[in-house]
């Protein structure tokens, strides 16, 4: 049933009264499960009001990187933002205006935005913004060239001025022989201004969408770098001989008749001539070109859409590379941990062997001392030696680890070679002097 038409104030009050209450935690869980757009469609909510309510009530929602990683099966845990604590446990969100309640015509622009069905990988508010910019986009919208193009023109103007100055006294120099090198070198003079207007419209539109135009004419779309080039197409036609070329051919033919030596002139078979049709190349050699029916000026909206699609492709490729690099780093770190663990284990084993060797020596010394002690009629000198030898056995023994008054503590974990070298060092003339 159609409700009678109300005045503006009444309609606003009526629409504001239509809302739905949500538990804060439940709303957060659903948004991260099916997205803001999904929640909006599921409950018939006003999308803009839903986003606003999330911001006002400190309810975080997923970024595009979260959905990209999740859909690609990549690790998205780093993109999750936990729900902060809040006093309010319930929030109220207005329902969507279906258009049934208000008897008024929808503008062409609003209809275009509502029915815009491209770039579905974007969040709804960003997608809406792109649709708004595309709808109004034209070369006539902007009265001047973009600053990057203005700077380019000024630079080339200065280059021509410097060339004329350098050739001021050259009688053979012709100003019309100047050949421009640079971004617009693949375009005829007739189409250059037109190309600049087309690019300017694209650049201004990208900046309206919070993108960036770089000094090398490339773009930053959704923080992704995208190259863009414009060129004029050429037709391949049969080459028409010039007077000079015809003269050279004639001279060559005469030399052949006289049986004299002569070089056959190298005359090209085809010429390539500008045809006035433009082509824009972007990303990985993808392009949009005009034909006899549709000019590039009429494809500005398609170009913006293609640039956004390229940004998504570039982002996915970057995330994939980053994920591969992350896995490689993790694998290398895992291998490094294993290498370090093995190295540490080998060192511990070596230390164990070194200690065991010292213990073996200590045991052998003690066995020798026992054998000596069993001798009959031990002299005071031998008894003194036995006491000294027991101390040395204790010095060698890593369990007792007794410190020698002259040699200090023995480093049992060191290799036997190192320990023997130290003993040799202790016994040298230069050590004690």
PAVEXKOL-413033 format. One line per 5 residues: for each residue x, y, z of C-alpha. Coordinates in nm, 2 decimals. Example, Ala and Ser with C-alpha at 12.3 -4.5 7.8 and 13.67 -1.06 7.14 Angstrom:
BEGIN
1.23:-0.45:0.78; 1.37:-0.11:0.71
//
This chain:
BEGIN
0.00:0.00:0.00; 0.13:0.34:-0.09; 0.15:0.59:0.19; 0.05:0.95:0.12; 0.31:1.20:0.04
0.45:1.38:0.34; 0.64:1.71:0.37; 1.02:1.69:0.40; 1.02:1.72:0.78; 0.75:1.46:0.82
0.93:1.21:0.59; 1.26:1.26:0.77; 1.09:1.20:1.11; 0.91:0.89:0.98; 1.22:0.73:0.83
1.43:0.80:1.14; 1.17:0.62:1.34; 1.23:0.29:1.15; 1.53:0.12:1.31; 1.66:-0.21:1.45
1.84:-0.28:1.78; 2.15:-0.50:1.79; 2.37:-0.65:2.06; 2.71:-0.49:2.01; 2.91:-0.82:2.02
2.67:-1.00:1.79; 2.68:-0.72:1.54; 3.07:-0.72:1.55; 3.08:-1.10:1.49; 2.84:-1.09:1.20
3.02:-0.80:1.03; 3.35:-0.99:1.04; 3.17:-1.31:0.92; 2.97:-1.17:0.62; 3.09:-0.81:0.58
2.92:-0.47:0.63; 2.74:-0.51:0.30; 2.62:-0.86:0.40; 2.48:-0.74:0.73; 2.32:-0.44:0.56
2.14:-0.67:0.31; 2.05:-0.93:0.56; 1.86:-0.70:0.79; 1.76:-0.43:0.54; 1.98:-0.16:0.71
2.09:0.17:0.58; 2.45:0.10:0.48; 2.58:0.45:0.55; 2.40:0.46:0.89; 2.55:0.12:0.97
2.91:0.24:0.90; 2.84:0.55:1.10; 2.70:0.35:1.39; 3.01:0.13:1.39; 3.24:0.43:1.41
3.03:0.60:1.68; 3.02:0.29:1.89; 3.38:0.19:1.84; 3.30:-0.13:1.65; 3.59:-0.22:1.41
3.51:-0.36:1.07; 3.73:-0.55:0.82; 3.96:-0.39:0.57; 3.97:-0.49:0.21; 4.31:-0.67:0.29
4.12:-0.89:0.54; 3.87:-1.01:0.28; 4.14:-1.05:0.01; 4.35:-1.28:0.23; 4.05:-1.47:0.36
3.91:-1.54:0.01; 4.26:-1.64:-0.11; 4.31:-1.88:0.18; 4.60:-1.68:0.32; 4.67:-1.60:0.68
4.44:-1.31:0.77; 4.49:-1.31:1.15; 4.71:-1.00:1.14; 4.42:-0.81:0.99; 4.17:-0.88:1.27
4.09:-0.60:1.51; 3.95:-0.71:1.84; 3.63:-0.55:1.97; 3.71:-0.29:2.24; 3.51:-0.28:2.57
3.22:-0.03:2.59; 2.95:0.08:2.83; 2.67:0.04:2.57; 2.58:-0.32:2.50; 2.31:-0.24:2.25
2.30:-0.01:1.95; 2.02:0.11:1.72; 2.06:0.13:1.34; 1.81:0.29:1.09; 1.65:0.07:0.83
1.71:0.12:0.46; 1.47:0.35:0.27; 1.31:0.11:0.02; 1.15:0.39:-0.19; 0.80:0.25:-0.12
0.73:0.49:0.16; 0.81:0.81:-0.02; 0.64:0.90:-0.34; 0.92:1.09:-0.53; 1.12:1.03:-0.85
1.48:0.89:-0.83; 1.73:1.10:-1.02; 1.93:0.95:-1.31; 2.25:0.99:-1.10; 2.10:0.81:-0.80
1.97:0.53:-1.02; 2.31:0.49:-1.18; 2.48:0.47:-0.84; 2.22:0.23:-0.71; 2.25:0.00:-1.01
2.63:0.03:-1.04; 2.74:-0.34:-1.05; 3.11:-0.32:-1.10; 3.40:-0.33:-0.86; 3.22:-0.56:-0.61
3.55:-0.62:-0.43; 3.52:-0.27:-0.28; 3.34:-0.17:0.03; 3.00:-0.03:-0.04; 3.08:0.33:0.05
3.40:0.32:-0.16; 3.21:0.16:-0.45; 2.95:0.43:-0.42; 3.21:0.71:-0.44; 3.36:0.56:-0.76
3.02:0.55:-0.92; 2.96:0.92:-0.82; 3.29:1.03:-0.98; 3.23:0.82:-1.30; 2.88:0.95:-1.35
3.00:1.31:-1.37; 3.34:1.24:-1.54; 3.41:1.41:-1.87; 3.70:1.61:-2.03; 3.48:1.92:-2.03
3.44:1.90:-1.65; 3.80:2.03:-1.59; 3.90:2.37:-1.74; 4.27:2.32:-1.72; 4.53:2.04:-1.75
4.66:1.86:-1.45; 4.97:2.00:-1.28; 5.18:1.71:-1.38; 5.10:1.77:-1.75; 5.15:2.15:-1.71
5.50:2.09:-1.56; 5.58:1.85:-1.85; 5.48:2.12:-2.11; 5.69:2.38:-1.93; 5.98:2.15:-1.93
5.96:2.07:-2.30; 5.91:2.44:-2.38; 6.24:2.51:-2.20; 6.41:2.23:-2.39; 6.30:2.38:-2.72
6.42:2.72:-2.61; 6.76:2.58:-2.51; 6.79:2.39:-2.84; 6.72:2.71:-3.04; 6.98:2.90:-2.84
7.24:2.63:-2.90; 7.18:2.64:-3.28; 7.14:3.02:-3.31; 7.44:3.04:-3.55; 7.37:2.72:-3.73
7.25:2.81:-4.08; 7.12:2.46:-4.14; 6.91:2.45:-3.83; 6.53:2.45:-3.87; 6.31:2.49:-3.57
6.05:2.27:-3.73; 6.30:1.98:-3.72; 6.27:1.96:-3.34; 6.17:1.61:-3.23; 6.01:1.59:-2.89
6.14:1.30:-2.67; 5.94:1.20:-2.37; 5.60:1.08:-2.25; 5.40:1.22:-2.55; 5.66:1.13:-2.81
5.42:0.86:-2.95; 5.16:1.11:-3.04; 5.12:1.34:-3.34; 5.10:1.72:-3.28; 4.73:1.72:-3.39
4.63:1.48:-3.11; 4.87:1.60:-2.83; 4.63:1.85:-2.67; 4.35:1.60:-2.68; 4.56:1.34:-2.51
4.65:1.58:-2.24; 4.29:1.66:-2.17; 4.20:1.29:-2.15; 4.48:1.22:-1.91; 4.40:1.53:-1.70
4.04:1.41:-1.66; 4.17:1.07:-1.55; 4.42:1.22:-1.31; 4.17:1.46:-1.15; 3.92:1.17:-1.11
4.18:0.95:-0.94; 4.27:1.23:-0.70; 3.90:1.28:-0.62; 3.90:0.91:-0.52; 4.19:0.98:-0.29
4.45:0.83:-0.53; 4.78:0.99:-0.63; 4.94:1.10:-0.95; 5.32:1.06:-0.97; 5.56:1.29:-1.16
5.63:1.00:-1.40; 5.26:1.00:-1.50; 5.20:0.67:-1.31; 4.92:0.64:-1.05; 4.86:0.52:-0.70
4.52:0.36:-0.69; 4.42:0.22:-0.35; 4.79:0.25:-0.25; 4.89:0.03:-0.55; 5.13:0.16:-0.82
4.99:0.14:-1.17; 5.16:0.26:-1.49; 4.95:0.43:-1.76; 5.06:0.53:-2.11; 4.88:0.70:-2.39
4.97:0.67:-2.76; 4.83:0.73:-3.11; 4.79:0.43:-3.34; 4.94:0.42:-3.68; 4.83:0.27:-4.02
5.07:0.06:-4.23; 5.07:0.20:-4.59; 5.28:0.14:-4.89; 5.58:0.38:-4.91; 5.57:0.65:-5.18
5.90:0.73:-5.33; 6.04:1.07:-5.27; 6.22:1.26:-5.54; 6.55:1.19:-5.37; 6.48:0.82:-5.35
6.37:0.80:-5.72; 6.70:0.98:-5.82; 6.91:0.73:-5.62; 6.73:0.43:-5.79; 6.78:0.59:-6.13
7.15:0.64:-6.07; 7.19:0.28:-5.95; 7.01:0.15:-6.27; 7.24:0.36:-6.49; 7.55:0.23:-6.32
7.43:-0.13:-6.38; 7.39:-0.06:-6.75; 7.74:0.08:-6.77; 7.87:-0.22:-6.57; 8.01:0.02:-6.31
8.01:-0.03:-5.94; 7.72:0.11:-5.74; 7.52:0.04:-5.42; 7.15:-0.05:-5.45; 6.96:0.21:-5.25
6.78:0.07:-4.94; 6.42:0.19:-4.98; 6.17:0.11:-4.72; 5.86:-0.07:-4.84; 5.60:0.06:-4.59
5.53:0.38:-4.40; 5.35:0.42:-4.07; 5.12:0.72:-4.05; 4.93:0.85:-3.75; 4.56:0.77:-3.78
4.41:0.99:-3.50; 4.30:0.69:-3.29; 4.42:0.68:-2.93; 4.51:0.39:-2.70; 4.57:0.38:-2.33
4.79:0.10:-2.19; 4.79:0.03:-1.82; 4.93:-0.23:-1.57; 5.07:-0.54:-1.73; 5.02:-0.43:-2.10
4.65:-0.42:-2.08; 4.48:-0.15:-2.29; 4.17:0.03:-2.39; 4.15:0.17:-2.75; 3.91:0.38:-2.94
3.75:0.30:-3.28; 3.55:0.47:-3.54; 3.23:0.46:-3.33; 3.35:0.53:-2.97; 3.61:0.78:-2.88
3.84:0.75:-2.57; 3.66:1.05:-2.42; 3.35:0.84:-2.40; 3.53:0.56:-2.22; 3.66:0.76:-1.92
3.44:0.57:-1.68; 3.55:0.23:-1.82; 3.91:0.35:-1.78; 3.86:0.43:-1.41; 3.69:0.09:-1.36
3.98:-0.09:-1.53; 4.24:0.10:-1.32; 4.05:-0.01:-1.00; 4.04:-0.37:-1.13; 4.41:-0.34:-1.20
4.47:-0.21:-0.85; 4.29:-0.52:-0.70; 4.49:-0.75:-0.93; 4.82:-0.58:-0.83; 4.72:-0.60:-0.46
4.64:-0.97:-0.48; 4.97:-1.04:-0.67; 5.16:-0.83:-0.41; 4.99:-1.01:-0.12; 5.07:-1.35:-0.28
5.43:-1.25:-0.32; 5.44:-1.13:0.04; 5.29:-1.45:0.15; 5.54:-1.66:-0.04; 5.82:-1.44:0.10
5.68:-1.48:0.45; 5.67:-1.86:0.41; 6.03:-1.85:0.27; 6.14:-1.65:0.57; 5.97:-1.88:0.81
6.12:-2.18:0.64; 6.47:-2.02:0.65; 6.42:-1.93:1.02; 6.32:-2.29:1.09; 6.62:-2.43:0.91
6.84:-2.17:1.09; 6.70:-2.29:1.43; 6.77:-2.65:1.34; 7.13:-2.55:1.23; 7.19:-2.36:1.55
7.04:-2.64:1.76; 7.26:-2.90:1.58; 7.56:-2.67:1.63; 7.49:-2.63:2.00; 7.43:-3.00:2.04
7.77:-3.08:1.87; 7.94:-2.83:2.09; 7.78:-2.99:2.40; 7.89:-3.33:2.28; 8.25:-3.21:2.23
8.25:-3.06:2.58; 8.12:-3.38:2.72; 8.40:-3.58:2.54; 8.66:-3.33:2.67; 8.53:-3.36:3.02
8.52:-3.73:3.00; 8.88:-3.73:2.87; 8.99:-3.52:3.17; 8.80:-3.76:3.40; 8.97:-4.06:3.24
9.31:-3.90:3.30; 9.22:-3.83:3.66; 9.12:-4.20:3.71; 9.44:-4.32:3.55; 9.65:-4.09:3.78
9.46:-4.23:4.08; 9.52:-4.59:3.96; 9.89:-4.51:3.93; 9.89:-4.35:4.27; 9.73:-4.66:4.42
10.00:-4.88:4.26; 10.27:-4.66:4.40; 10.12:-4.65:4.74; 10.13:-5.04:4.76; 10.51:-5.03:4.75
10.69:-5.12:5.07; 10.91:-4.88:5.27; 10.77:-4.56:5.12; 11.00:-4.27:5.17; 10.89:-3.92:5.28
10.97:-3.80:4.93; 10.73:-4.06:4.78; 10.47:-3.98:5.03; 10.50:-3.61:4.94; 10.48:-3.70:4.58
10.16:-3.90:4.64; 10.00:-3.60:4.81; 10.10:-3.38:4.51; 9.97:-3.64:4.26; 9.63:-3.66:4.43
9.60:-3.28:4.40; 9.68:-3.30:4.03; 9.42:-3.58:3.99; 9.16:-3.36:4.16; 9.27:-3.08:3.92
9.21:-3.30:3.62; 8.88:-3.43:3.76; 8.59:-3.22:3.62; 8.37:-3.35:3.91; 8.59:-3.22:4.19
8.73:-2.93:3.97; 9.00:-2.83:4.22; 9.19:-2.51:4.15; 9.57:-2.54:4.13; 9.77:-2.28:4.32
10.00:-2.23:4.01; 9.79:-2.34:3.71; 9.45:-2.21:3.83; 9.14:-2.39:3.72; 9.15:-2.64:3.44
8.90:-2.56:3.16; 8.76:-2.92:3.12; 8.52:-2.83:2.83; 8.81:-2.72:2.60; 8.96:-2.96:2.35
9.26:-3.17:2.46; 9.48:-2.99:2.21; 9.40:-2.65:2.36; 9.46:-2.78:2.71; 9.79:-2.94:2.62
9.90:-2.63:2.44; 9.84:-2.43:2.76; 10.05:-2.68:2.96; 10.32:-2.64:2.70; 10.29:-2.27:2.73
10.31:-2.29:3.11; 10.64:-2.48:3.07; 10.80:-2.25:2.83; 11.09:-2.02:2.93; 10.91:-1.71:2.79
10.59:-1.78:2.99; 10.77:-1.77:3.32; 11.01:-1.49:3.23
//
